[in-house]
Amino acid sequence: KKSAAAVKKAVGSAAEKVAELLTPDVPGSPGSGTPSVAEPTEPRDPLPPRPEQGTPQTRTPTGAPTGARADANGQQGKYLTTSQGARLRDTDHSLKAGPRGPILLQDHHLREKITHFDHERIPERVVHARGAGAHGVFEGYGTADGVTRAGFLKKGKQTDVFVRFSTVLGSRGSADTVRDTRGFATKFYTDEGTFDLVGNNMPVFFIQDGIKFPDIIHAGKPHPDREIPQAQSAHDTFWDFVSLHTEAQHHTIWNMSDRGIPRSFRTMEGFGVHTFRLVNEAGDTVLAKFHWKPKLGVHSLDWEEAQLLSGMDPDFHRRDLYDAIEAGAYPVWELGIQVLPDTPDETFEGIDLLDPTKIVPEELAPVQPIGKMTLNRTPTNFFAEVEQVAFHLGNLPPGIDVTNDPLLQTRLFSYVDTQLTRLAGPNFSQIPINRPHAAVNDMLRDGFHQQAIHAGVAPYRPNSLDGGNPSVAGDADQAFLDVPVTVAEASKVRASPVSFEDHYSQVRLFWLSMSPVEREHIIRAYTFELGKCYEQAIKERQLLSLANIDPVLCAQVAAGLGLPAPEPTVPLADVTPSPALSQIGEVWPGDGRTVGVVIDPDGDLDGLGALREAVFAAGMVPLLIAPHGGLVGGLPVQRTFATARSVEFDAVLLAGAPVPAPDAIPARDAKAGTKGSAAIDPRVLLMVEEAWRHAKAIGAYGASSAVLTAAGVDGTPGVVVADNAADVFTQLQQLMGAHRVWDRFPASVA
Ligand code: HDE
């Protein structure tokens, strides 16, 4: 230990060092001083934009020209200026009456800087506030030509896209890995006008009629009195609503399944949810449901892992998306459609296609690929692009039209309405990220934040003063077509079709389609969420719904809650499971997956460099974890035992022998390590134990297999040992193809 005198001496000499760096009489700051080494005195040229960015000021983030002057914006020129372009001599000191005096009201630069800052925030989205976005390109396969005239689906046609992924319930700063539905909204900047496919990672919704949207959202959001819990459905108001409003049960079981906690945005399916109407060149129509299928397969987190991540890395999904894109592991999805005949009753195999709480099982109508999306560019400015992007279901290209789904119909109104407040006025489509790449020639004028200087005197039709322009498009001009669907003669009613009253059959279908381990997760999720409720009446009411879904599900959850399992109130539906709904059973590519490689600087580092290269070659990211930072064996250490946690990795590989001397471990960390070998760092043991609990592949070579013994996991499924790094990684890679070591989860339900 250092003596008090030594500490004082050290502090004293540090203070002297700082004093040396300060120049006491910098003009304008008498007495205080500023570091003399920090800033260059000569202006530097601005950093060059990345090649693919072009010049940000003259192009929108999607690459379309904005028409702005190249010299008009900040961080482009050499000199700092005011917003009016006056060069500034000083931005660090406000204008005062003497160095110690009060600040003068006339300091325009101070007021401009602070006022602008005061208004930097805009209202967050009322739902889907937490999100991340990326740019990419969509390429049509041409396979949809027979059913839609949409030009962006033609073979080989490339279209710029911007995608925003989101959670629904949480605020903008909430954690990524909460249990929730994920938004999956895509803006296609097509030549025929922008197409927004504003979907989710689940194919059904909580409500059948948009008029109930405020109800479900008020129930899911934090309680109004104490504003807790944040970004959670595990609370009384949510379960109160879904247990009373049983049409929500289908969406709810999706949330309770592993789909509610995706491993990555890159491993989520996307769904348009509603049924759309497609129209081809000849005017023939079909009904269709949109699906996004991820190239990497559909994978999820483990619930404990998701909870740990909420604390360890609340930005986990955002980071994963951007790390993958920057590493060149571009996320890819195929767009597909289920094509369904456009019959007068709008049903298919007895399924009401206007009911957004129903799916059409893929076994009944296969998803046919019609194009491919690759996300290949991260945003340049998060606010300008991810926050300001504004989606709207009514943004449709010719060839795609809406149906009478009453949820869809409400959404057609809601999105523009919300943007008017969120983006402060009616001109939000002029914000760079929202600008169409098709030529715009509207007669919308004026309004807050108008960016255009419209020429012409006659923004009305018909006119003679502007030569009658613009004219309207004819059949040959690929104009949007409102499909002339017959509307049945009917009375005005506030009512739903009788078919909308079936609230349980497809929930049972989903449950029966799950593998045993997925069922186990669903049971645990219900038990967790209902266990967080205070009101017993709510738990009992939800158990009634579970009884109508499946008696085993109900009995297991009831046992966990310590309540009796009720009898069903409706006959159990006789349904055929849909294997396509299960996430388990295939082997997938591992692009962008992370392998935590635990190393001991004093251990056997042979083969470490080659191992790292092998992981890279497999399209994965190796992260070296050591007791301290810096270089080990000439390789950079990315995580230390203090910063690493198992949840960040898809697999853990123990290289060499991570056995630091116990006295190198701070006392508070060492305490936790009593159950393993005293010589093994407890944080490494914890990493192995957690990775094992979360069914991740674990490997070791050389002396490090002692860690597996100490953690009590050697010889168990998915734990592999070899003599050398290459062999162990080969085995790990095979295990990772299945996403998790499923055998490790106990399944109480077959
Ligand atoms: Fe949304 N929804 N929604 N929604 N929604 C919004 O629009 C709304 C629904 C979805 O990343 C809001 O710009 C109503 C279904 C996504 O910017 C708002 C109803 C589906 C996003 C709104 C629904 C979605 C939103 C909030 C019931 C899946 C995020 C901010 C009729 C198919 C978009 C905004 C982004 C956002 C209203 C139901 C998906 C308030 C009224 C069903 C992915 O307009």
Residues whose N, C-alpha, C, O or C-beta is under 5 A from the ligand:
A	BS01	HDE	R125 V126 V127 H128 R164 S166 G183 F184 A185 V198 G199 N200 F205 G210 F213 F271 G272 V273 V389 F391 L407 T410 R411 S414 Y415 T418
